[in-house]
């Protein structure tokens, strides 16, 4: 389930998995990362498990999920969310 989500998101957005898991902080990559983390959380993954996958602390994942919540309704973010669904 996890690799499928990352692979699917990578193919849908054209962003390599290494960049999705890496430290790059450009808006498009961060928003894609937020959308993936949100999708994983909705599928029942714990924040520590998501954090291990992205090489981040679980509190960073909680922050990303909050950001995703704030971005809901933004057309660009919604396009990313629908692309990885």
C-alpha positions in Angstrom: 0.0 0.0 0.0 2.7 2.5 1.0 5.0 2.0 -2.0 2.1 2.0 -4.3 1.0 5.4 -3.0 4.5 6.9 -3.4 5.0 5.3 -6.8 1.5 6.4 -7.9 2.1 10.0 -6.7 5.6 10.0 -8.3 4.2 9.0 -11.7 1.2 11.3 -11.5 3.2 14.4 -10.6 6.5 13.6 -12.3 8.4 14.1 -9.0 10.9 11.3 -8.3 10.3 9.3 -5.1 13.7 10.5 -3.8 12.6 14.1 -4.0 9.3 13.3 -2.3 11.2 11.6 0.6 14.0 14.1 0.5 14.5 17.6 2.1 13.5 19.7 -0.9 11.0 22.4 0.2 9.6 23.9 -3.0 5.9 24.4 -2.9 4.9 21.8 -5.5 7.0 19.1 -3.8 5.8 20.1 -0.3 2.2 20.1 -1.3 2.5 16.8 -3.0 4.2 15.4 0.1 1.3 16.8 2.3 -1.3 15.2 0.0 0.5 11.8 0.1 0.8 11.9 3.9 -2.8 12.8 4.2 -3.8 9.9 1.9 -1.7 7.5 3.9 -3.2 8.7 7.2 -6.7 8.3 5.7 -5.8 4.7 4.8 -5.0 4.0 8.4 -1.2 4.5 8.7 0.0 5.9 11.9 2.0 9.1 12.0 5.2 7.3 13.2 4.9 4.9 10.3 4.5 7.7 7.8 7.4 9.5 9.4 9.6 6.4 9.0 8.7 6.2 5.4 9.6 9.9 4.8 12.6 9.9 7.2 10.9 12.5 9.4 9.7 12.7 13.0 6.0 11.9 13.7 5.5 15.5 14.8 6.5 16.7 11.4 3.9 14.5 9.9 1.3 16.0 12.3 2.3 19.4 11.1 2.1 18.4 7.4 -1.4 17.0 8.0 -2.4 20.4 9.5 -1.0 22.1 6.5 -3.0 19.8 4.2 -6.1 20.6 6.1 -5.5 24.4 5.6 -4.8 23.9 1.9 -8.1 22.1 1.2 -10.1 24.1 -1.2 -7.0 25.5 -2.9 -7.4 24.5 -6.6 -3.7 23.7 -7.0 -3.7 21.5 -3.9 -6.9 19.8 -4.9 -5.4 19.0 -8.3 -2.5 17.3 -6.6 -4.8 15.4 -4.3 -6.9 14.2 -7.2 -3.9 13.2 -9.2 -2.6 10.9 -6.5 -5.9 9.4 -5.5 
